[in-house]
Amino acid sequence: MKTKILSIPEFSRYLNVDGLKSDELHIVDFQDKKDIRQKSDPVTIDFYLLAIKPPMEVKFVSYPLLEDQSDSSYMYVDCPQNTLEWEIAPPFSGLCIMINAKYLERYAKDYSFVHYNNHEALFLTKDEETILWDLFRKANNEFQKEHYSRTVIISYVNLILTYVKDFYDRQFDTRSTIYHKVIDEFYKNLENYFRENENIAGLPSVAFFAQKSNLSPNYFGDLIKHFTGKSPLDHIHDHVVKLAKDKLKNTTLSVSEISYSLGFDYPNYFARFFRKKTGLSPKVFRNQ
């Protein structure tokens, strides 16, 4: 069965919120809404959604790593094609901005966090709370005017996104103990992938390792790069080169056998990959 993708009007009706002024922009103050849908199975949206909430009142079905931050306000950003599910305990509060994708594409392309699709929330410090609550309220105050300015609201949204980028970097640093565990697990899972699979079906993807950490690929990628300086894909490729060099130096396996053992479908793909990473063909490397 094909999943229905909800527009802003459809999602608003699904939430049981009224006051829709436009099909392309809507802001909800949950404190004024008494009949919000409290629990939802997965639904998919076709717009950008920015939400800020006071200390934890939502139970996310898949919620990684951040359970101990229930005393902080938090926010999250969802992009078109993201799937949401939730369970809300009253009383309701918080602010939510829904905005058509065409108005944010120019800004959102610069921010990987808009593609976090596992609700990796941003938990706010007191100073960050002050800044973001103020911007959300200013956007909502503008929206409440009879003749509001969409340009002004989009400017507030862009400023929110700019701050959020810096605040996610701060969150990585302040939660380094937990995130270093994620990095350690990534290295272990990377080694185990090649050690435990006798018949490897292709090179592992970033999404494969992100799923093992219960994180979205974009959040996982930002986390790994923040702490190591290299993307997960670079780590995967470096590990493959290391294994290839070891097999070329210390085994009598043919280049074709080595390529298949590392998950390459075709030996010529492996040869091009190895040359790109080392500057040498596998045969030249072996002969040296």
PAMIPA-406129 format. One record per residue (C-alpha): residue in three letters; x, y, z. Coordinates in steps of 0.1 Angstrom, whole numbers, plus 2048, in hexadecimal, padded with zeros to 3 digits. Last residue first. Layout:
<pts>
AlaXYZ;...
</pts>
This chain:
<pts>
GlnA367DD7CE;AsnA277C27B9;ArgA077C37CE;PheA037E87CA;ValA087E57A4;Lys9EE7CA7A2;Pro9D47DD7B7;Ser9D97FC7A1;Leu9EA8197B2;Gly9E083D7BB;Thr9D48317DD;Lys9AF83B7E0;Lys9A783F7BB;Arg9BC8217B1;Phe9A980B7CA;Phe9878177BE;Arg99081279A;Ala99D7EF7A1;Phe97F7E67B6;Tyr9677F179B;Asn97C7DD782;Pro9787BE798;Tyr9517C0796;Asp9377BD7B1;Phe94D7CA7CC;Gly9467BD7EF;Leu9687BA7FE;Ser96B7947F6;Tyr96179A7D2;Ser97D7B37CD;Ile99679C7DE;Glu98D77F7C8;Ser9907957A9;Val9B27A17B3;Ser9BD77D7B8;Leu9C176F7DB;Thr9E57667E3;Thr9E3777805;Asn9F878F81A;Lys9FF7AE805;Leu9E07B07EF;Lys9CA7A480C;Asp9D87BE824;Lys9D67DA80A;Ala9B17D1803;Leu9A97D1828;Lys9B87F382C;Val9A780080D;Val9857F381A;His98B80483B;Asp99382582A;His973822815;Ile95D81C833;His96E839847;Asp969850829;Leu944846827;Pro94084D84C;Ser94C871845;Lys96E87C852;Gly97889686C;Thr97587C888;Phe95D88D8A1;His9478A388A;Lys94A88B86D;Ile93B86E881;Leu91F88388F;Asp91689386E;Gly91587185D;Phe8FF862879;Tyr8E8880877;Asn8E687D851;Pro8E2857851;Ser8C585886B;Leu8CE84988D;Asn8C582889E;Ser8EB8208A1;Lys8E780088C;Gln8D2815874;Ala8EF82D86F;Phe906810866;Phe8F180484A;Ala8E882783F;Val90D82F83A;Ser90D812821;Pro9207F2822;Leu9327E7803;Gly9207CC7EF;Ala9127AA7F7;Ile92E79B80D;Asn92F77580C;Glu94476C82A;Asn93578783F;Glu943788863;Arg96479985E;Phe9597B2844;Tyr93B7BF856;Asn94C7B9878;Glu9677D3870;Leu94D7EE867;Asn9377E4885;Lys9547E989C;Tyr95D80B88D;Phe93981688F;Glu93680A8B3;Asp95381F8BD;Ile94483D8AB;Val9238388BD;Lys9358358DE;His9468568D6;Tyr9248648D2;Ile91A85D8F6;Thr93986C905;Ser9388898EC;Arg9168968F8;Thr9218BA8FD;Asp9358BA8DC;Phe9198AB8C6;Gln9008C28D6;Arg9158E08CE;Asp9178D78AA;Tyr8F18D38AA;Phe8EE8F68B9;Asp90390589D;Lys8ED8F6882;Val8CE900896;Tyr8D8924896;Thr8D8926870;Leu8B891286E;Ile8A692B885;Leu8B3948871;Asn8A5938851;Val884933863;Tyr88395886E;Ser88A96384A;Ile86E94C83E;Ile85795D856;Val86097F84A;Thr85C975825;Arg83A96682D;Ser82F987839;Tyr80E98784D;His7EE998843;Glu7D699085E;Lys7F398D877;Gln7F696C889;Phe812961873;Glu82897E87E;Asn8239748A3;Asn82B950899;Ala84C959889;Lys85596E8A7;Arg84B9528BE;Phe8629398AB;Leu87E9528AC;Asp87B9598D2;Trp8789338D9;Leu89892E8C5;Ile8AD9488D7;Thr8A29428FB;Glu8A491D8F7;Glu8C79208EA;Asp8D2933909;Lys8C291991F;Thr8D28FD90D;Leu8BE8EB8F2;Phe8B98C78E9;Leu8B98C28C4;Ala8A48A48BB;Glu8B08878A6;His88D880899;Asn898863883;Asn897875862;Tyr8B488D866;His8B189E844;Val8AE8C1851;Phe8CE8BA864;Ser8E28BB844;Tyr8DF8E0841;Asp8EA8F3822;Lys8CE8E580C;Ala8B58F3825;Tyr8BA91781B;Arg8B19167F6;Glu8998FA7FB;Leu88690E815;Tyr86A91F803;Lys8649037E9;Ala8608EA805;Asn8408F9812;Ile841904836;Met8348F5857;Ile83F907877;Cys8378F6898;Leu8369068BA;Gly8358F68DD;Ser81B8EB8F5;Phe8048CE8FC;Pro7F88C491E;Pro7F68A7917;Ala80C88990F;Ile8158858EA;Glu81D8658D7;Trp82E8698B6;Glu83485E893;Leu845871876;Thr851867854;Asn86887E841;Gln86088281B;Pro8638A881D;Cys8798B483A;Asp8778B285F;Val8888C9878;Tyr88A8C389D;Met8888D78BD;Tyr8908D28E2;Ser8898E2903;Ser89E8D291E;Asp8968BF93E;Ser89089E92B;Gln8B489D91F;Asp8BC87A92D;Glu8AB868910;Leu8C28758F6;Leu8D38578E6;Pro8B984C8CC;Tyr8938508CB;Ser87F8388B5;Val85B83A8C0;Phe85D85E8CB;Lys84D8668EC;Val84488A8ED;Glu8418A090C;Met8668A5912;Pro86F8C891E;Pro85F8E4909;Lys85B8DE8E4;Ile8678EF8C4;Ala85C8E38A2;Leu8688E987E;Leu8558D7862;Tyr85F8D983E;Phe8468CC825;Asp83B8AB814;Ile833897833;Thr83287283B;Val81D862856;Pro82784686E;Asp80E83C888;Ser80185889D;Lys7F98608C1;Gln7EC87F8D2;Arg7D988F8B5;Ile7D58B28C1;Asp7B38BB8CF;Lys7BB8D78E7;Lys7CE8EF8D2;Asp7D89118DF;Gln7F89048F0;Phe8018F38D0;Asp8099148BF;Val80890989A;Ile81791B87D;His80C916859;Leu81B91D837;Glu81490F814;Asp7EF906814;Ser7E8928824;Lys7D4936841;Leu7CD916855;Gly7BE91F876;Asp7B68FC880;Val7C98DF890;Asn7BC8BB892;Leu7DE8AC88B;Tyr7D189A86C;Arg7C08BA861;Ser7E18CC864;Phe7F38B0852;Glu7DA8B2835;Pro7DD8D8833;Ile8038D6834;Ser8058BA81B;Leu805895825;Ile816879812;Lys80185A811;Thr81583A812;Lys80E8227F6;Met800800800;
</pts>
